[in-house]
Amino acid sequence: MAATAAEHRVTPQELFFDLVFVFAFTQVATLLDEDPTFAGIGRGVLVLAALWWAWASYSWLTNTIDPEEGVVGAALLVALIAMFLGALVVPDVFDDEGVLFGAAFFVVCAMHVALYVLAGPGNRDVLGAVLRLAPWTLLSATLILAAGFTDGARTSLWLTALACIYVGGVLSGTGWQLYPSHFAERYGLVVIIALGEAFISIGIGARGIGIGLGEVVAAILGILVAASFWLAYFDFFSIRGKQMLRDLQGAERVTFARNAYSYAHLPMIVGIVLFAFAMKTIVADVGEELDSVTAFALCGGCALYLLTYSVIRTLFERRVRLSRGRFVATVALLVALPVATSVPALAALALVTAVWVALHTYELVWWREARAESRSLLASS
């Protein structure tokens, strides 16, 4: 099985594999829509964490193993089919369809381990890391499958399974290998995929209702917030993140990639999906006040997304560092949460949009030199 020998662009096979996650993220938003409670949000986050692990594990695999090789491509197709079947039943995964999701997730995890083991003999460090991770991965998949056969202990089994798999990722060590440019590009693309869910939710919210001025304004404001999510990532972090990966070597590079990308990007995805869920409700009824759950999804989702950047900065600099503008915007969004439950949905969305616009105005002015430096680095790389 051929390993990639140098930096490379994301391949069509990888993009095709990622398509299933467009649907999977939409299904999580549907799960939240069918169970619009804080407990429902918690269960949605559990499902997102499992889906994210499946995607992230394959992002590492295809970073170092040629996905265009016949055996790898066939295995990716099997994993894609399994993950699509799992995504089909996401809205009912905590009811009657837990077994099918668990079986699909087990196939995805087992295929990942098998491909890495087949490719591993050429690199003893990678093979050692795979063998250390495999028991945790398969145990986690087994627990999620077992959860489908239970009733009262279902959530507990999910929590245990996800704790096992994410802790196991840390305990597997730093024997992994990665190419920085491809790795950063892959994660940037999945952020775009998640943002696509926001556009889908705006469309679904507007389906079956009369499109008046309020709905048009809500759609425009929703797109502005989605664009703000995009700008917060691609205007600065995507460039700096890639440069950080290039500057680090060996175990430090692997640790930063695992913590800042495979782990810290999860709350970003959660924040985007929460916002998408809120948008579906807002566009459907712009004049009604938001309940506490939807207001939390709207304000808390945006706040979680922004706070993640301070976490990543802390991971890189190994001391607590708050991004001033983004931290202040996070606090402003949390302060706006109780207000969002006492004004019409459209006004709540406008308030959140105003916080985002103020943040980007600050960053475009205050960080113009740093942004210019980042772009010069990108142009010369």
VOPAGU-2260 file (C-alpha; in pm, 1 decimal, decimal comma):
REM VOPAGU-2260
SITE   aa  ch    i         X         Y         Z
SITE  MET   A    0       0,0       0,0       0,0
SITE  ALA   A    1     154,0     328,2    -113,3
SITE  ALA   A    2     221,7     610,5     128,8
SITE  THR   A    3     238,2     969,4      10,7
SITE  ALA   A    4     595,0    1095,4      -3,5
SITE  ALA   A    5     543,7    1470,9      -2,2
SITE  GLU   A    6     295,6    1755,5      35,4
SITE  HIS   A    7      -8,2    1720,2    -188,0
SITE  ARG   A    8    -343,7    1884,7    -249,1
SITE  VAL   A    9    -671,9    1742,2    -126,8
SITE  THR   A   10    -782,3    1482,1    -381,0
SITE  PRO   A   11   -1124,5    1431,0    -542,4
SITE  GLN   A   12   -1156,0    1101,9    -352,4
SITE  GLU   A   13   -1121,5    1286,3     -21,5
SITE  LEU   A   14   -1375,0    1550,0    -123,5
SITE  PHE   A   15   -1615,8    1276,4    -230,8
SITE  PHE   A   16   -1570,5    1106,8     107,0
SITE  ASP   A   17   -1642,4    1436,8     280,7
SITE  LEU   A   18   -1976,8    1473,2     102,5
SITE  VAL   A   19   -2138,7    1229,4     342,5
SITE  PHE   A   20   -2068,7    1471,1     626,4
SITE  VAL   A   21   -2273,3    1744,0     456,7
SITE  PHE   A   22   -2568,4    1512,1     504,4
SITE  ALA   A   23   -2456,9    1399,6     850,3
SITE  PHE   A   24   -2439,1    1756,2     985,6
SITE  THR   A   25   -2784,4    1824,4     838,6
SITE  GLN   A   26   -2915,9    1518,1    1018,9
SITE  VAL   A   27   -2778,7    1640,0    1351,4
SITE  ALA   A   28   -2965,4    1967,8    1300,0
SITE  THR   A   29   -3277,4    1759,4    1232,4
SITE  LEU   A   30   -3219,7    1569,6    1557,7
SITE  LEU   A   31   -3206,3    1901,9    1742,7
SITE  ASP   A   32   -3517,1    2024,7    1562,6
SITE  GLU   A   33   -3710,9    1714,6    1669,7
SITE  ASP   A   34   -3589,8    1739,4    2029,2
SITE  PRO   A   35   -3546,3    2114,2    2097,7
SITE  THR   A   36   -3439,2    2077,1    2460,8
SITE  PHE   A   37   -3109,6    2115,3    2643,0
SITE  ALA   A   38   -3099,3    1736,4    2676,4
SITE  GLY   A   39   -3152,8    1717,1    2300,5
SITE  ILE   A   40   -2860,0    1953,2    2246,3
SITE  GLY   A   41   -2648,6    1729,2    2467,7
SITE  ARG   A   42   -2740,0    1421,9    2265,4
SITE  GLY   A   43   -2675,1    1612,1    1943,9
SITE  VAL   A   44   -2326,6    1700,8    2066,8
SITE  LEU   A   45   -2259,9    1333,7    2145,1
SITE  VAL   A   46   -2354,1    1233,1    1791,2
SITE  LEU   A   47   -2145,6    1516,1    1645,1
SITE  ALA   A   48   -1846,1    1402,2    1850,8
SITE  ALA   A   49   -1876,7    1050,7    1707,0
SITE  LEU   A   50   -1918,3    1178,3    1351,4
SITE  TRP   A   51   -1626,4    1415,4    1399,5
SITE  TRP   A   52   -1399,5    1137,0    1520,0
SITE  ALA   A   53   -1486,8     934,2    1211,9
SITE  TRP   A   54   -1403,0    1225,3     982,7
SITE  ALA   A   55   -1088,1    1333,1    1170,1
SITE  SER   A   56    -944,7     982,7    1182,2
SITE  TYR   A   57    -970,6     952,6     803,9
SITE  SER   A   58    -821,3    1300,5     758,6
SITE  TRP   A   59    -503,8    1167,5     922,9
SITE  LEU   A   60    -517,8     849,1     717,3
SITE  THR   A   61    -543,2    1013,4     375,0
SITE  ASN   A   62    -284,3    1271,0     475,3
SITE  THR   A   63     -16,8    1000,6     466,8
SITE  ILE   A   64    -169,2     720,3     255,5
SITE  ASP   A   65    -249,2     771,3    -111,1
SITE  PRO   A   66    -631,6     772,2    -134,5
SITE  GLU   A   67    -615,1     719,9    -510,9
SITE  GLU   A   68    -463,7     372,9    -472,9
SITE  GLY   A   69    -716,8     105,6    -563,3
SITE  VAL   A   70    -736,7     -73,0    -227,1
SITE  VAL   A   71    -754,5     253,1     -31,5
SITE  GLY   A   72   -1018,1     398,3    -263,2
SITE  ALA   A   73   -1231,2      84,5    -229,8
SITE  ALA   A   74   -1198,3      91,3     149,0
SITE  LEU   A   75   -1293,2     459,6     157,6
SITE  LEU   A   76   -1605,3     379,0     -43,8
SITE  VAL   A   77   -1702,5     108,0     206,0
SITE  ALA   A   78   -1648,2     351,4     492,8
SITE  LEU   A   79   -1848,3     619,6     309,5
SITE  ILE   A   80   -2143,5     383,6     258,7
SITE  ALA   A   81   -2132,0     278,1     624,4
SITE  MET   A   82   -2115,9     638,3     743,7
SITE  PHE   A   83   -2403,1     738,6     515,8
SITE  LEU   A   84   -2618,5     459,0     658,0
SITE  GLY   A   85   -2529,5     579,6    1006,0
SITE  ALA   A   86   -2615,7     938,0     912,5
SITE  LEU   A   87   -2954,1     825,7     779,7
SITE  VAL   A   88   -3067,1     726,4    1128,4
SITE  VAL   A   89   -2905,1    1008,7    1328,8
SITE  PRO   A   90   -3241,1    1170,8    1420,4
SITE  ASP   A   91   -3350,7     841,6    1583,1
SITE  VAL   A   92   -3015,8     719,0    1712,8
SITE  PHE   A   93   -3129,1     751,4    2076,0
SITE  ASP   A   94   -3463,0     586,6    2003,1
SITE  ASP   A   95   -3501,3     287,5    1771,8
SITE  GLU   A   96   -3207,4     313,4    1532,1
SITE  GLY   A   97   -2910,1     297,9    1766,5
SITE  VAL   A   98   -2807,4     -49,4    1650,3
SITE  LEU   A   99   -2778,3      50,2    1284,9
SITE  PHE   A  100   -2577,8     360,5    1373,0
SITE  GLY   A  101   -2352,6     156,7    1604,2
SITE  ALA   A  102   -2291,5    -108,6    1340,0
SITE  ALA   A  103   -2210,0     155,1    1078,1
SITE  PHE   A  104   -1974,6     336,5    1316,1
SITE  PHE   A  105   -1800,1       7,7    1402,4
SITE  VAL   A  106   -1738,3     -62,3    1031,8
SITE  VAL   A  107   -1595,7     289,1     982,0
SITE  CYS   A  108   -1359,1     250,1    1279,4
SITE  ALA   A  109   -1253,6    -105,1    1190,0
SITE  MET   A  110   -1180,6      -5,4     830,0
SITE  HIS   A  111    -967,5     285,8     949,7
SITE  VAL   A  112    -760,4      63,4    1177,3
SITE  ALA   A  113    -720,0    -203,3     908,7
SITE  LEU   A  114    -596,7      45,0     648,3
SITE  TYR   A  115    -346,4     196,5     887,7
SITE  VAL   A  116    -217,3    -146,6     994,2
SITE  LEU   A  117    -169,7    -247,1     630,1
SITE  ALA   A  118      20,9      74,7     561,3
SITE  GLY   A  119     205,2      77,8     891,7
SITE  PRO   A  120     486,5    -178,0     839,3
SITE  GLY   A  121     676,4      79,9     634,3
SITE  ASN   A  122     687,5     314,6     933,6
SITE  ARG   A  123     744,1     158,2    1274,6
SITE  ASP   A  124     642,8     472,9    1465,6
SITE  VAL   A  125     310,5     502,7    1282,6
SITE  LEU   A  126     237,0     131,7    1326,1
SITE  GLY   A  127     306,3     159,1    1699,7
SITE  ALA   A  128      70,0     454,4    1731,9
SITE  VAL   A  129    -201,2     270,6    1538,8
SITE  LEU   A  130    -170,0     -39,1    1756,5
SITE  ARG   A  131    -191,1     174,4    2070,0
SITE  LEU   A  132    -502,6     352,3    1941,7
SITE  ALA   A  133    -681,1      47,3    1797,2
SITE  PRO   A  134    -808,2    -102,3    2128,4
SITE  TRP   A  135    -954,7     232,7    2233,9
SITE  THR   A  136   -1117,9     286,8    1894,0
SITE  LEU   A  137   -1272,6     -58,6    1874,9
SITE  LEU   A  138   -1383,3     -47,5    2240,2
SITE  SER   A  139   -1555,0     284,3    2178,0
SITE  ALA   A  140   -1729,1     154,8    1865,5
SITE  THR   A  141   -1840,2    -157,7    2055,3
SITE  LEU   A  142   -1988,1      53,3    2335,9
SITE  ILE   A  143   -2184,4     269,2    2089,6
SITE  LEU   A  144   -2312,4     -48,1    1923,5
SITE  ALA   A  145   -2406,6    -191,2    2265,0
SITE  ALA   A  146   -2590,0     132,7    2347,4
SITE  GLY   A  147   -2829,7      55,4    2063,5
SITE  PHE   A  148   -2943,9    -259,8    2243,7
SITE  THR   A  149   -3004,7     -84,7    2575,4
SITE  ASP   A  150   -3249,9     173,8    2695,8
SITE  GLY   A  151   -3176,3     328,7    3033,9
SITE  ALA   A  152   -2795,1     319,7    3005,0
SITE  ARG   A  153   -2778,5     445,4    2647,0
SITE  THR   A  154   -2646,9     794,7    2722,1
SITE  SER   A  155   -2398,1     661,9    2977,7
SITE  LEU   A  156   -2257,7     417,0    2724,5
SITE  TRP   A  157   -2221,7     695,0    2468,0
SITE  LEU   A  158   -2038,3     916,3    2716,2
SITE  THR   A  159   -1805,5     630,3    2811,6
SITE  ALA   A  160   -1743,6     544,2    2447,5
SITE  LEU   A  161   -1651,2     897,6    2348,9
SITE  ALA   A  162   -1432,3     941,5    2656,4
SITE  CYS   A  163   -1246,4     624,5    2558,1
SITE  ILE   A  164   -1189,1     727,2    2199,1
SITE  TYR   A  165   -1074,6    1083,4    2268,9
SITE  VAL   A  166    -856,4     986,9    2565,3
SITE  GLY   A  167    -719,1     701,5    2357,1
SITE  GLY   A  168    -618,9     952,0    2091,0
SITE  VAL   A  169    -395,9    1123,7    2346,8
SITE  LEU   A  170    -258,4     799,5    2490,5
SITE  SER   A  171    -166,9     668,5    2144,9
SITE  GLY   A  172     130,9     903,0    2155,5
SITE  THR   A  173     301,9    1108,6    1888,4
SITE  GLY   A  174     422,9     845,5    1645,3
SITE  TRP   A  175     192,8     974,7    1374,6
SITE  GLN   A  176     305,8    1147,0    1055,6
SITE  LEU   A  177     146,7    1437,6     871,4
SITE  TYR   A  178     200,0    1691,1     593,8
SITE  PRO   A  179     105,8    2041,2     718,5
SITE  SER   A  180     -36,1    2204,8     404,3
SITE  HIS   A  181    -262,8    1915,1     312,8
SITE  PHE   A  182    -369,2    1871,9     674,6
SITE  ALA   A  183    -464,1    2238,8     721,0
SITE  GLU   A  184    -641,0    2249,9     384,2
SITE  ARG   A  185    -850,6    1945,3     472,9
SITE  TYR   A  186    -972,0    2100,6     797,3
SITE  GLY   A  187   -1049,5    2428,9     628,0
SITE  LEU   A  188   -1265,9    2244,8     377,7
SITE  VAL   A  189   -1464,2    2066,2     649,0
SITE  VAL   A  190   -1536,8    2402,6     812,6
SITE  ILE   A  191   -1685,2    2514,4     479,5
SITE  ILE   A  192   -1887,9    2193,0     468,1
SITE  ALA   A  193   -2026,8    2266,5     814,3
SITE  LEU   A  194   -2108,3    2625,6     715,1
SITE  GLY   A  195   -2309,6    2486,9     426,9
SITE  GLU   A  196   -2547,1    2353,7     692,1
SITE  ALA   A  197   -2632,0    2712,5     788,9
SITE  PHE   A  198   -2743,2    2788,8     431,9
SITE  ILE   A  199   -2944,7    2466,9     419,8
SITE  SER   A  200   -3115,7    2555,4     747,9
SITE  ILE   A  201   -3212,7    2901,3     622,3
SITE  GLY   A  202   -3370,8    2737,4     318,8
SITE  ILE   A  203   -3551,7    2474,2     525,2
SITE  GLY   A  204   -3680,3    2738,7     767,2
SITE  ALA   A  205   -3824,7    2937,6     478,8
SITE  ARG   A  206   -3993,5    2634,8     321,3
SITE  GLY   A  207   -4372,1    2630,5     337,1
SITE  ILE   A  208   -4414,1    2986,2     467,9
SITE  GLY   A  209   -4483,1    3316,4     298,3
SITE  ILE   A  210   -4161,4    3504,8     222,2
SITE  GLY   A  211   -4217,8    3856,1     348,4
SITE  LEU   A  212   -3983,9    4137,7     442,4
SITE  GLY   A  213   -3907,6    3983,6     782,9
SITE  GLU   A  214   -3802,8    3653,0     630,8
SITE  VAL   A  215   -3585,9    3828,6     371,9
SITE  VAL   A  216   -3410,1    4030,6     643,7
SITE  ALA   A  217   -3362,3    3716,0     855,5
SITE  ALA   A  218   -3207,6    3533,8     559,6
SITE  ILE   A  219   -2970,3    3824,8     491,6
SITE  LEU   A  220   -2866,3    3847,9     857,1
SITE  GLY   A  221   -2818,5    3469,4     873,5
SITE  ILE   A  222   -2592,8    3477,3     569,1
SITE  LEU   A  223   -2394,9    3764,9     723,4
SITE  VAL   A  224   -2338,1    3561,3    1040,7
SITE  ALA   A  225   -2239,8    3254,4     835,4
SITE  ALA   A  226   -1996,9    3477,3     643,2
SITE  SER   A  227   -1863,1    3597,1     979,1
SITE  PHE   A  228   -1793,5    3237,5    1082,7
SITE  TRP   A  229   -1607,7    3196,8     753,7
SITE  LEU   A  230   -1412,9    3522,6     790,1
SITE  ALA   A  231   -1310,7    3443,0    1147,5
SITE  TYR   A  232   -1145,4    3124,7    1021,3
SITE  PHE   A  233   -1011,4    3202,7     675,7
SITE  ASP   A  234    -909,3    3564,9     712,6
SITE  PHE   A  235    -638,1    3479,4     962,8
SITE  PHE   A  236    -641,6    3142,6    1138,1
SITE  SER   A  237    -624,5    2917,2     832,9
SITE  ILE   A  238    -302,4    3091,2     725,2
SITE  ARG   A  239    -146,0    3109,0    1071,0
SITE  GLY   A  240    -248,2    2754,5    1155,9
SITE  LYS   A  241     -74,7    2618,0     849,5
SITE  GLN   A  242     235,5    2822,6     931,3
SITE  MET   A  243     236,0    2694,0    1289,4
SITE  LEU   A  244     225,3    2335,9    1165,5
SITE  ARG   A  245     514,6    2403,6     928,0
SITE  ASP   A  246     724,2    2567,6    1200,3
SITE  LEU   A  247     685,2    2275,0    1437,5
SITE  GLN   A  248     858,4    1942,9    1386,2
SITE  GLY   A  249     824,9    1584,6    1504,4
SITE  ALA   A  250     625,6    1519,6    1820,5
SITE  GLU   A  251     544,8    1889,3    1871,2
SITE  ARG   A  252     383,6    1910,1    1526,7
SITE  VAL   A  253     175,4    1597,5    1587,3
SITE  THR   A  254      63,5    1717,6    1930,5
SITE  PHE   A  255     -40,0    2059,4    1799,3
SITE  ALA   A  256    -220,9    1904,2    1501,4
SITE  ARG   A  257    -410,6    1666,7    1729,4
SITE  ASN   A  258    -503,7    1926,9    1990,6
SITE  ALA   A  259    -566,5    2234,8    1774,4
SITE  TYR   A  260    -722,7    2061,5    1475,1
SITE  SER   A  261    -860,5    1716,7    1554,7
SITE  TYR   A  262    -982,5    1815,5    1900,8
SITE  ALA   A  263   -1030,7    2193,7    1912,6
SITE  HIS   A  264   -1210,6    2206,7    1576,7
SITE  LEU   A  265   -1491,6    1996,8    1724,2
SITE  PRO   A  266   -1637,7    2283,6    1932,3
SITE  MET   A  267   -1617,5    2499,7    1618,6
SITE  ILE   A  268   -1832,8    2247,7    1433,0
SITE  VAL   A  269   -2070,3    2224,3    1730,4
SITE  GLY   A  270   -2104,1    2603,8    1731,6
SITE  ILE   A  271   -2184,2    2612,6    1360,3
SITE  VAL   A  272   -2445,1    2335,7    1386,1
SITE  LEU   A  273   -2609,7    2504,2    1685,7
SITE  PHE   A  274   -2632,2    2828,1    1488,2
SITE  ALA   A  275   -2780,1    2639,8    1191,6
SITE  PHE   A  276   -3043,9    2484,5    1418,1
SITE  ALA   A  277   -3133,8    2827,9    1555,0
SITE  MET   A  278   -3161,0    2976,3    1204,9
SITE  LYS   A  279   -3417,0    2715,6    1102,3
SITE  THR   A  280   -3641,7    2828,9    1389,0
SITE  ILE   A  281   -3581,2    3202,0    1340,2
SITE  VAL   A  282   -3657,2    3210,0     967,5
SITE  ALA   A  283   -3971,3    3000,1    1020,6
SITE  ASP   A  284   -4116,8    3253,4    1267,6
SITE  VAL   A  285   -3931,9    3585,2    1275,9
SITE  GLY   A  286   -4185,6    3763,7    1492,6
SITE  GLU   A  287   -4199,9    3523,3    1786,7
SITE  GLU   A  288   -3970,3    3537,8    2088,8
SITE  LEU   A  289   -3707,4    3266,0    2106,9
SITE  ASP   A  290   -3729,9    3004,0    2377,5
SITE  SER   A  291   -3427,4    2950,7    2602,3
SITE  VAL   A  292   -3298,9    2652,5    2400,3
SITE  THR   A  293   -3302,1    2830,2    2063,7
SITE  ALA   A  294   -3155,2    3147,8    2217,0
SITE  PHE   A  295   -2877,1    2937,6    2367,1
SITE  ALA   A  296   -2812,1    2775,2    2029,5
SITE  LEU   A  297   -2796,1    3115,8    1860,2
SITE  CYS   A  298   -2581,7    3304,6    2112,1
SITE  GLY   A  299   -2400,7    3011,8    2271,6
SITE  GLY   A  300   -2313,1    2853,5    1937,6
SITE  CYS   A  301   -2147,0    3173,7    1817,0
SITE  ALA   A  302   -1972,8    3223,2    2153,7
SITE  LEU   A  303   -1838,9    2866,8    2155,9
SITE  TYR   A  304   -1700,6    2909,7    1804,6
SITE  LEU   A  305   -1514,6    3229,7    1898,1
SITE  LEU   A  306   -1387,0    3103,2    2232,2
SITE  THR   A  307   -1220,9    2810,4    2057,4
SITE  TYR   A  308    -965,3    3044,5    1900,6
SITE  SER   A  309    -841,2    3150,0    2244,5
SITE  VAL   A  310    -811,6    2782,2    2336,8
SITE  ILE   A  311    -604,8    2712,1    2024,9
SITE  ARG   A  312    -381,5    3011,7    2095,0
SITE  THR   A  313    -328,9    2884,3    2449,4
SITE  LEU   A  314    -236,5    2539,9    2316,7
SITE  PHE   A  315      21,2    2686,6    2082,3
SITE  GLU   A  316     181,1    2933,3    2324,4
SITE  ARG   A  317     146,8    2696,5    2623,9
SITE  ARG   A  318       5,3    2967,5    2847,1
SITE  VAL   A  319    -336,3    3122,4    2879,0
SITE  ARG   A  320    -379,0    3376,8    2598,5
SITE  LEU   A  321    -713,7    3535,7    2523,8
SITE  SER   A  322    -775,5    3686,2    2183,2
SITE  ARG   A  323    -896,7    4024,1    2306,0
SITE  GLY   A  324   -1149,3    4104,5    2037,5
SITE  ARG   A  325   -1286,1    3753,1    2013,2
SITE  PHE   A  326   -1302,2    3706,8    2389,5
SITE  VAL   A  327   -1490,2    4035,7    2431,6
SITE  ALA   A  328   -1727,6    3930,7    2151,5
SITE  THR   A  329   -1777,9    3596,3    2327,8
SITE  VAL   A  330   -1874,8    3773,6    2649,4
SITE  ALA   A  331   -2105,1    4009,0    2456,9
SITE  LEU   A  332   -2282,0    3712,7    2296,8
SITE  LEU   A  333   -2333,4    3544,5    2633,9
SITE  VAL   A  334   -2464,0    3869,3    2783,2
SITE  ALA   A  335   -2704,4    3893,9    2488,5
SITE  LEU   A  336   -2849,5    3549,9    2565,2
SITE  PRO   A  337   -3119,2    3660,7    2815,0
SITE  VAL   A  338   -3205,1    3953,6    2587,0
SITE  ALA   A  339   -3258,3    3711,5    2298,0
SITE  THR   A  340   -3545,5    3544,8    2487,0
SITE  SER   A  341   -3735,4    3868,3    2544,5
SITE  VAL   A  342   -3735,4    4026,5    2197,1
SITE  PRO   A  343   -3862,5    3900,9    1858,8
SITE  ALA   A  344   -3644,2    3639,5    1691,4
SITE  LEU   A  345   -3546,0    3882,0    1415,9
SITE  ALA   A  346   -3424,0    4136,6    1673,1
SITE  ALA   A  347   -3222,6    3867,8    1852,4
SITE  LEU   A  348   -3057,4    3769,6    1525,0
SITE  ALA   A  349   -2985,1    4135,7    1447,0
SITE  LEU   A  350   -2817,8    4174,0    1787,7
SITE  VAL   A  351   -2593,0    3873,2    1724,9
SITE  THR   A  352   -2510,2    4002,7    1377,1
SITE  ALA   A  353   -2413,0    4340,5    1524,4
SITE  VAL   A  354   -2166,0    4171,0    1761,3
SITE  TRP   A  355   -2005,2    3987,8    1469,2
SITE  VAL   A  356   -1982,6    4302,9    1256,9
SITE  ALA   A  357   -1826,2    4495,8    1545,2
SITE  LEU   A  358   -1570,2    4218,1    1596,6
SITE  HIS   A  359   -1465,4    4208,8    1231,7
SITE  THR   A  360   -1446,9    4586,8    1214,6
SITE  TYR   A  361   -1210,4    4581,3    1511,7
SITE  GLU   A  362    -996,1    4303,9    1365,6
SITE  LEU   A  363    -975,1    4454,2    1018,9
SITE  VAL   A  364    -843,9    4778,5    1170,0
SITE  TRP   A  365    -639,9    4659,7    1470,0
SITE  TRP   A  366    -481,8    4352,6    1309,6
SITE  ARG   A  367    -423,1    4490,0     959,3
SITE  GLU   A  368     -43,6    4458,0     987,6
SITE  ALA   A  369     -60,8    4100,1    1117,4
SITE  ARG   A  370    -305,3    4010,7     839,9
SITE  ALA   A  371     -75,3    4162,4     577,1
SITE  GLU   A  372     218,0    3967,2     720,7
SITE  SER   A  373      18,9    3642,3     708,7
SITE  ARG   A  374     -73,9    3700,2     346,9
SITE  SER   A  375     284,9    3770,6     252,0
SITE  LEU   A  376     384,9    3442,7     415,5
SITE  LEU   A  377     111,8    3264,7     218,3
SITE  ALA   A  378     224,6    3424,0    -108,5
SITE  SER   A  379     586,6    3322,2     -54,6
SITE  SER   A  380     510,1    2964,1      49,4
